[in-house]
Amino acid sequence: MIITTTNTIENRQITAYQGIVFGEVITGINVFKDLGAGLRNVFGGRSKGYEDELLRAREEALQEMASRAEGLGADAVVGMKMDYEVLGSDNGMLMVTCSGTAVKLS
């Protein structure tokens, strides 16, 4: 499955638009990652726990979107956009969403 942020795919022709597809992941950040991130905030450096969680959530959202596009018979998703939000009363949840247009190619 080709996924691109552009509206076209080089050397390929879009023959049909199958519809808009989405991928969504909401994940909790646990207390141990919060503790590690808090220490990094004080002493500096990168938060490996948060980075790993963000990477996993992003990959899952893309996989979910691709699966939905395949279900529509698409060969690719064009115009993909990804967003990130923090949710929950204590901002303890991370939401990653992506969307794009599922298309058939020649």
Helices and strands as residue ranges (DSSP letters): E 2-3, E 14-28, H 31-43, H 48-71, E 76-87, E 93-105
